[in-house]
């Protein structure tokens, strides 16, 4: 009853993996500036705030185009408003501005695409939505009929007309995600007039409940291991949270599919070697889920209690051999077994599992664009929360390796693993390499995080980072935007002294 299919996974499509590929940056326009003293008493006041921005910001002249799309009040009583420009009935594709007020309604922070000019629509809409979808699938050499998801959900996650703010042309913004015949998550833009493909990017993401235990990759017993008893079998399905946690094991290739099942055993002690990867994945996913729930009151990666499914023993889709990577596909977690000579399974490190789940947190909050500096921030926030879950050391993924003193990255010393730790050493990679160096340049914000944590401690820092990620950052935030968002978050939570410490932490890595 638990059997599910899983597609053969293409490594190139898994953009949110823990490792970079082995093989010109253009900064976003986002800035921040405090407007003149202003109080927001009603939603209608928000446009007046934008009109009162300093003269050198273009948003001031186009404030009437902005409409409120999201309003959120946090535990401190602050209210966070997200506004997007709209023209001829269509919103901008990515441009947005956020206005943040304290509990009295006073504006404390404004950030986002404040230099966005007037939004216009310079083309006609001549193709319909179905045609746009057909053209999008054609561009990736697929048809809508041949792709599918394990859940049965339509591969077309979203299809809407938006305005490309760079060209002022109406385009269809399509979000295509599927697991068969191979896992992929495509973001595609199709010109609404001529059908041209403007952009495409693969952004790869009841029975009774009992407790048992199991032996992980390190030979230690993991307990409690939350599982389900079903007809005399113990299944790695945890239903104790709002979002269920399921751990699947690879079985075999069948054509273009992988057959997998929820891992099960005839007893509640999973003590065989074949279970080690699954034990680690199941135990650590619960640990990370509980971290976000206990420390940040967040229910699952999306705050809505969505299920988290992990797939273990996933082989290299090209060779069929062992796969040395882990990834968030946009909906699920997948883990290879490593080479088993120098590496353990990629489920062996709780900070790696925290890293992958945090990609889900990011995609459902700031939704940082996965390229260049926003993409490096996406990777960095995953590393930083990996540290918050596993704060015994500053390294990422050290438990993956059988050789002592080996890891994937080091927040304290990024250069140890060939990452820059200061803007003077920023690597200007093209989009074709690692989405503009997202796994490389993340060393700079990682070092800033290390500086922050050593100045303020873990407990303050994790609250500051969570607030910045979920309240302040916008899709196109760059390193400077992140610095300002973190400074403001520190000020909100702890006052000016700690905000100054965060500012100093970023100054030390050359980010102003």
N, C-alpha and C positions, 0 to 999 in steps of 0.2 A: 504493500500500500504506500510505501514511501519512495518507490523508484522514480527517478527523474532523469531526463536527458540533459547533458551539458555539452555545449559545442566545443569543437577543437579550438583552442585559444591561440590567436596570432599575437606573438610577443610585440610586434610593432604597433599593434592597436592598443596596447595596455599602457596608456600614457601616465597613469598614476601608479606605476610600479615603484618599488623601493629602490631599484637600481637604475642608473642612467645607462643609455646605450654605450657599447664599447666602440667605437668607430676609429639686416642690421637693426641691431636693436633700435627701436623707436620708442622713447618713453611715452607713457600714457599722458593725457592732458590733465589728469586729476591733480587738484590742489586743495588747500583748505585756507580759510580766512575767517576770522571773526567779524561779523557785520557790526554796524552800530548797535548800541544797546537796544534790544527789541524784545517784546513779550508776545508770545503766541497765545491768544485767548480762544481762538477758534481756527479750524482748518483753513478758513478763508484768509487768515493772516499770513499764511506761508508764502504766497506770492509777493506780499509786501516785504518780507524778509529778503527775498532775492532782489527785489528792486532797490533795497538799501545796501546791497553789497558795494564795495569800493568800485570806482569807475573803471578800473583796468580789467574787470571781469566781464566777459561778454554775456554771461547769464543775466546780468542786470538789465540789459536791453531787450531780452527775450523772456522775461519772467512770466508773462501771461501764457506762454506755451506750456508751462509746467503744470502737471496734474499729480495729485496725490495718488500713489499706487499701494502704499503700505504704511501702516501706523502701528507702532508697537510701544507699549509702556513696560519698563523694566522694574526690577525689585527696588531700585533706589528712587523710584518715582520719576525718573527721566522718561521723556517721550522721544522716540526716534521716527522721523518722517522720511519716507523715500518718495521722491518726485521724479517723474520722467517727462521730457518734452514730447509734445504731440502735434502732428501736422496733418490736416485733411483726414482726421479720424484714425491715424496710425501713430503708435508710439515709436520713439527711437529704439534701435536694436539693443544698444548697450549703454548709451549715455544715461546717467542718473545723478541726482544730487540728493544728499542727505542733510536734513536740518535736525539738530538735537537740542532739546530744551530740558532744563532742570525741572524740579517738581513745582516751581512757581510759574513755569511757562517762559522763563528767561532763556533766550538763545545762548547756548554755551559753545556751540561748534557747528560749523557748516563745512561740508566737504563733498568731493565728487568731481564731476566734469564741469567745473565752473567756467572754463574757457570754451565751452560748446557754443558755437554760433547759432544763428537762426536755423531752425529745422524747416526744410522745405521738401516738397515732392516734385521732382523735375521730370518724371516719366509717367506714362499711363499704365494702368493695370489691364493687360490684354490676355493673360493666361489665367486659367482658374486653378484652384487648389489641387485638384486631382492631376492636372497636367504638370504642375510644379513638383508634386510627389513623384510622378513617373520620371521626370527629368533628373531628380535627385538620385533615385535608385539607379538610373542608367549611368550616372556619373561615377558610381562605385561598382559598376558592372554586376548589379544584382537586380532582381525584380521583387516587387512587394510580395508576390506569392511564394517565393522560395525561401524567404527568411521568416523566422518565428522565434518566440520566447517560450521558455519552459513553463511559465505561468499562464500562457495563452494570451497574454496582453499583446495588443497590436504593436508592431514594431515602430509605427509612427507615433511617437510620444507627443509631439506638438507640431503644428503646421499653421503658421499665422503670418500675416503681412505686417512688416515693420519697415521703418525707414533707416537705411544705412546712413548713419550720421556723417560719414566721411564723404559720401558721394551725393547725398540727398536724393537717393533713388529708392522707390518702394521695392522691397524684396520679400520673398517668402523665406521665413526663418524656420527651418525644418530640423527636428530632433528625432533621429532614427536610432533606436537601440534594439539589439537582438542578440540571441545566443547561438542560433543555428543559421547557416552551416558553420559559422565561426563567430565568436563573440566580437561585437563591435558597437561603438556608440558614436555615431556621426552627427556633427553639427554642420549643416549645409545651408548656404544662402543662394537662392535662385532669383534672378532679376524678374520682376513681375511683368515687364513689358516684352522682353525678347527671349526670356527663358535661359539666358546665359548663367552658368555656374559661377557665382561671384567668389565663393569661398567654400572649402570643405575641409573638415578636420576630424579625425578619429580621436576622441578624447578619452578613450579607455585609459571605481566608479563613480472523541478523545479518551487517551489512555491515562493511567495514573502517573503523577510526577513523583520521582524518587531521587535520592542522592546516592552516589557511589564514589568511586575513585579510579585512578589509573596511573600508569607510569609514563612520564614524559621522556623527551629526548635526552634530558640530563640524568636519567635514571632515578629521579626523585618522584615520590608519590604526589600526585595532584589531587587534592581533596578540599572541599566537596566538589564532585563532578555531578552537575545537575542533569538528570536524564529522565526518560520516559520508559515505563514498563509496559510492554505491549505483547500480549499473548505469549508470555514466557521469555521474551527477549528484552534486553535493555538497550535502548536506542538513544543516541546522542542528540536528543531534542529537548531543549530547555524551555518550558512554558511558564517559568516563574516570573518573567518580566512581561510588560505590556507587549513588547516585541519579542517574538520567539527566536531562539538561537538554534540553528540546525547545522550539523557538521556532516558533510557528505564525503564519501570516498570514491576515488576513481576505480572503475572496474575494467572497462575494455573500450577499444575503438570499434565502432560499427559504422562503416562508411565514413560519412562526414560528421559523425556524432561521437560523443563520449558517453558511455553509460555509467551512471553513478547512483549510489544509494546512501541513505542515512546510515552511518556507521552503527553497528549493533554487536552485541555479545550475549552469550548465554548466562553470564553472571555480571554483577554490577561492578566488578573489579576488572578494569581493562588493563591487563598486565602483560599482554603479548607484544612483541616488537612491532608487529604490523599495525598496532593501534597508537604508537607513540605520537605520530604527527597529528592524528585526530584528537588525542587527549590534550595536547598542547593547544591546538586551535580552539577547541571547545572551552577549555578552562580559561585561557587568556581572553577570549572574546567576552566571556561573562565578566571577567575582571575589568575590562575596558568599559563595557556597558555600565557596570556598577560605578566605575570612576565618574563617568559623565553624569550619572544619576545622583550620586552622593555629593559630588563637589560642585556641580553646575546645575543640578535639577533638570538635566536634559534627558528625555526619554528616547533612547536609541540615537542613532546618528542624525536623524532628521528632526528630533524633538517631538515626533508624532507617534513614536512607538512602532516604527516599521520593523519587520523581521530582518534578521541578519543571518544569511546563509554562507557557510564557508565550504570550499571544496579543497580537499587535500590529495596528495599523491598525484597531482596533475603533471603529466609528462611534457617534455619539449614537443610542441606540435610539429616542428620541422624534422626532428631526428627520431622522436619516440623515446629518447633517452631521458635522463634526469634533467629537470628544469631548475635552474638556480635563480629564482625570482619569486616575488609575491606581488599581487596587484589588487586594486579596487576597480571593478569593471564599470562602476556607475550604479550597480545594484547588488553586487555580490563580491565575496572575497575568494581569491584563488591562490593556492600555494603549491610550489614545486617542492621536491624532496632534496634539492641540492645534489652535489656530486657524491655524497656519502663517504668520500675519502677525506676531504678537508672540511666538508660542510655537513651540518645537520639539516633536517627539514626546515624550510623557511617559516614554519609555525613555531619554532623553538624559542623565539625571542618575543617577549610580551611587548617590547617597545616597537617592534615591526608591526605587530597586530594593531597596536594603538595608532601607529602611523597610518595604516591603511584605513581604519575606521574613521580617523580624523579627516581623510579625504572626503568621506561621506558627510561629515559635519560641515566642512567647508562648502561642498556643493549645495548644501541645503541652507546655507546662510550667506556668506559673502559671495560665494560662487565665483571665486577668482578665476579669470580667464587663464587657461593652461598654456601660457607661452610667455617668453621673456620675463620681465620682473614680476608681473602678477603670478605667473606660473612658478617662479622661484619662491615667491611668498607662499604659494599653495604647498609646495614641498617643505618649506621651512616650518610652517605652522604644524604640519604633520610630524616633523622631527621633534619640535618643541613639546608637543603634547605626548609624543613618545617618551620624552624625558620625564614629563610630569607623572606619567604612569609608572615608569621605571627610573627612579631618581637615585639609584645606587652609584651611578657613574654618568659621565658625559658622552659616552659613545652610543651609537645606534647600531643595533644588530650584532653586538659582540657574542651573543649566545648562539648565533648561527654557525659559528666557526669552531672547529676542533683545535685549531692552533691558538694558543694563548695570545692575548694582546692584539687581536685582529678584529676589525669591525668594518662597517660600511662608511660611517661618517663620525666625526667628532665635533661636538658643539664647542668645546673648549679650544680645540686646535684644528680648525678646518683644513689647514694646509697639510696636515698629516695624511689626508686622503685626497690631496690634489684639488682642494677647493680654495677659492680666495676668501680672505677674512677681512677685506677692506675694499672700498669702492675703487681705489687706485689700481686694483688688480682685477676689476670686473672683466669678464670674458664676453666679448661681442660675437656670440655664435649666431649663425643664421637659423631660421625657423626649422630647416631640415635636420639640424643636429639637436637632438634632445629638446625639441620645441623651443629652441633659443637658449639652451643651457640651463633648464630649470633645476636639474639635479646637481649642477656645478655651482652656479651663482647663489644657490640657497645657503652656501657657506657664510655669506655676508650677514644676512638676517639671523642665521644661527648663532654667529659670534655675538651679535647684538643681544640675542636672548640670553646667552651665557653671561654677558656683562650685566644685564638686568637682574638675572636671578642671583648672581653673587652680590649685588648691591642691596636687593630688597628681600631675598629669600624666596623659596618655592611657593609658599601659600599666597603671598601677595601677587607674585608674578603670574601664577596660573589664573587668578581672577582677572588680572589686567589683560592677559592675552585672550582669554575667552571673551571678555567684553569687547575688545577691539575686533575680533574675528566675527562675532555674531551681531554687533550693533553698529560699528563704524565703517569697516572696510567696504569698498564698492568693487564691482567686478574688475575694473581696470586699475585698481590701486597699485602704485609702484612702491619702491622702498621708502621714499620720502613720505608718501601718504601713510604707510604703515607706521612709520616713526611717529607721525603726528597723531594718528589714531590711538596708538599705545600711550602716548603722553597724555592725551585727553582722558583716556580710560583710567589711567593712574590718578589723575587729578579728580575725576568723578568719585573714585573709590576711596582714596587715601589722602588727597590734598596735594598742595603745590610742591612740597619737599620731595615726595616720591615721584611726582611728575618730572621734576628736575633731574632726578636720578635716571629715569628712563631716557630723557633727552641726552644726558651725558653718555649713556650706554650706546646710543646710536651715533653720537658724534665721534665716539672712539673708533667706529668702523667707517668713518668718512661719509655718513649719511646725515644731511642737515634737514 
